[in-house]
């Protein structure tokens, strides 16, 4: 199989690249290396430093490589940044996706898109939320991801393609930067390891559906193996509060951990959890790792030096 992975030098994308290479696929990575890191990838991987909003460059590389599948993970992922600059967020998350769809159509490639579940369903959604819940995002990031999903669905109707959108929960695991803007588990583990307090925005009772990166990679592979097009949630169906995270991290660190508190941030939900029953039924996918096991792995990764080549 010939595969293209946008955002392949990122946290999730690099793990997916490794899994595809292990299956014998020919893989090319597109990444600006703005937040992605070359060190996360095997030395001999084909890396093209191209922005997905650069339509001529994207079209040229897809026509050159003629991939059978494009795994589209490149994105502007910071919810707070989307509130500050929604135009940039939409240019990357909507415009970049359209560019890839148009380029993929020239070589009859399929697109598997990393969408969001956590930022899409809105504050009044039932818990857990399934794919039938009407999206009501609270920030430009979720709005842009939903709009990009609609373009995938439109192309499926217009051109008979079988593009797939995976609505991911809050993905965590090794290689997620503890000093980054997203990824509360890695950030908290990093602070606790350094003897600092985790900073909780709000009262800490807010919940998310935390899904381990290794399970997310298997979801992408299952989506590619399917002959269906459509949209599926990828999550655990379990709520975990921020305060619960801190308790689990303290257990992993072997000491009690107390947070400091700061005001809640604009555009963030109080509760979010995904019902992934459809992914189990349609794709044969389900998560394997518990939150406690996953946090143990993240804390061990940080304690051991945060290698960019750690496997999930």
N, C-alpha and C positions, 0 to 999 in steps of 0.2 A: 504494500500500500504506500502511496505517496501522500504525505500529510504536511500541511502548513499549520503552524501554531503561532497565532498572533499573541503577543505578550508572553512568549515562551521563556523569557529570562526572568519572569516574575515568580512569585511564590508558588501559585498553583500551576502555572504554565510550565515551569521547569520540571515539576514532578510528572506532569502529563507527558512532556517530551521524553523523559526517562522511560516511562511505561511504554510509549509507542516504539522507541528504539529497542526495548527488550522484546517486543513482539516481532521485530524484524522489519519495521516500517522504515521508509526513507523519509526523514523529517527535516524540514527547513523551519527556522524560527524567524519571525518578524518582531523586532523590538527596538524602541528608540533608546533603550538603556537609561531612560530618565529615572525610573524607579527600579527597573529590572537590573540584574547584575550578570555580567558575562560569566562570573565564577560559579554561578549556579548550574551551568551547562557543561556537558562533556566537551573536552578541548576540540574534538574533531567535528562537532555539530556545525551544520551550515547556518550561520547567523547573518541575517540581513538587517542592517540598522536603518529601518524605514518606518516613517510615521503613517498610521492607517488613514490619516486625513489627506495624505498626498496621493490623489487618485492616479495620476500618470505612473508614479513609481509602483504603486500597489498593482495596477493592471499589468504593467510590464513584467513584474516578478511572477505573477500568477500565470501569465501566458508562457513565460519561460519554463516554469516548473511543472505546470499542468497537474496540480494536486488533485487527488480524488476527493479529499475532504479537507476543509478548513476549520480548525478549532479556533474559535474567535474569543480570546480572553483579554486582549488589549483593551484598556478602558481607563477612564477617569473614575477612581473608586472612592474618593473621599466625599461623604455626604455633606460635611460642613463646607468643603470647597465648592460644592455644587450650589449651595445657598449663596455663597459670596459671589460666584461667577457662573451663573447658569448658562450663559452663552458659550463659554468654553466647554462646559460639561456636555452640552448638546452637540457641539461641533465634533467632539470625540466620540461620544456614546451613540449618537444618532447618525451624524454625518459619516463617521468612520465605518459604521456597520453597513450603511447604504453603499459606500465605496466598495467594500468587500463583496457584498451581494452582487453588485453589477460586474465586478471583475470575475467572481466565481462563475457567473452565468456564461462567460465567454469560453470556459473550458468544461462546463457541465459538472462543476464541483459542488459538493454538498457542504452546507455550513452548520456547525454545531456551536451554538452561541451561549456564552456564560452570562445569563441574566441574573436578576436578584429576586429572592423571595422575601428576605428580611425587610427591604425598603419599599416593597410594592403594594402590599395588601392594605395598609392603613390602620389607623387606631381603633376603628370600630369592627374590624374583621373578627370572625369567630376564631377561637383557638382550639385546636390547630386549624390553619387555613388551608383549604384545598384549592385546586386550580379553577373551580367554579366561582370562587369569591371574586366579585368585581374589584379590580385594582383601584386603590385610592391613595396613591403615594403622598407622603408628607414633605417631600423635598424634591428639588429638580433632578437629583440623581435617579430616584425611582421612576420619575416621570419619563426621563430619557430612555431608561432601560425598557420600560413598557412600550414606548414608541418604537424602539428598535425591534422589539418582538413583533409588533404589528407589521413592520416591513417584511420580516421573515414570513409571516402568515400570508401577506399580500403576494409575495413572490411565489409561494406554494400554490396559491389560487391562480395566478396569472400564467405561470410557466410550468406547473406540474412538478415543481421541485419537492424535495422531502427534507427541508431545513428543520432544525430542532433548536428549541430554546430550553435551557435548563435553568430553572429558578433556584438558585443556590441559597441555602441558609448561611449562617455566619461561619465561614470556613476558617479553620485554624490548623496549625501543625508546624513542624520544623521548616526552616527557611523563611518564615514570616518575621519580618524585621521588628525586633523589640523596640527599636527607636523610631518606627514608622508612625504614620497618622492613622492607620487602621489595624485591627487585630488586637483586641483587648486582652486575649489570653497571653499572647507573646509579650505584650507591653507590661502586663502585670507580673508575669514570670520574671521578666528582666529586672523590673524594679525590686521585687522581693529578693532575687538573687544578689542584688547590689546593696541590700540592706535598707532600701527606701520603701516608703508607704505607697501602695497603689492609690491612685487618685480616682475617686468615684464621682461622676457627674450626675447629680440627682441624689435620690435616697438609697440607691442600690437594689431596689426591689424590681427594677425593670428586667425583663426576661428576653432571651433570644434562643434560637435553635442553633446550637453549636455542632457543626458536622466536621469530622476529621478529614484532612486533605487526602489521605489514602483512599477513603471511601468516595470522595468527590471524583478522584481520578477514575475509579472503576465505573462511576456513573457516566463519565464522558465516553469511556470505551463501550459501555453497554448501549449508549445512544447511537454511537457509530455503527455498532453491530446490528441495530434494529433497521428494518426497512420502512419504518413509519416516520412521518413528519408530525410536528406538534410541539406542545409545551408541557413540561413536567417539573414538579417540585422535587428538589433534592435536599432532604433534611432528615432529622431523626424523629420528629413528632414530639420531642420532649422539651419542656421549658426549663431553662436554667437561669437563675437570677445572677446579677453581678455579685451580690454578697455570697451566693453559693460558690461562684468561681473563686473568690478569695479564700473561702474555707478549703476548697480542694487544693488550691495552690499552696496554702499553708501546710497541708498534709504532705504534699509532694516535697516541700522544702524542709519538712521535719520540725516546724516551729509555728507558733500561733502568729497570725498576720492580721493587723488591723489597718483599715484604710483611712485616708483623709477624704473629706467631702468638698465638692465644689458645686456651683449652680448647674442645673440641667441645661442641656444645649439645644438650640433651636433645630427643629426638623427631625428629632429622634423620637422613635416610638416608645411607649411604655411596655408593650408586650408584642412578641412576634414568635410564632412557632408554625412549622410547615407540616401539613399532612402529605406524606409521600406514598400513599397507598397506590396511586396510579402508576408511579414509577416501578413499584414492586410487581404490579399486575401486567403492565405493558412492556417494560424493559427487563424485568427479572432482576431489578436492582434493589438492594436494601443495605443500610449501614451496618457495620460490624463492630466498630470500636465505641466503647462507652466514654463519657466525658472524663471520668476519673483516669482511665487508662490513657486517654489522649493528653490530658494535662501532665501526667507523669512523663510522657514522651517529650513534650515540649520543654518541661523544666529540665529534664536530663540533657536535652540538646543544648540548652543555654548553659547549664553547669559545665558541660564538656567542651565549650568553646565555640558554639554556634557555627558549625561547619556548613558552608554553602552546598555541599554535596551529600549531606545527610539524607538517607532514604526514609520515607514515611513508615 
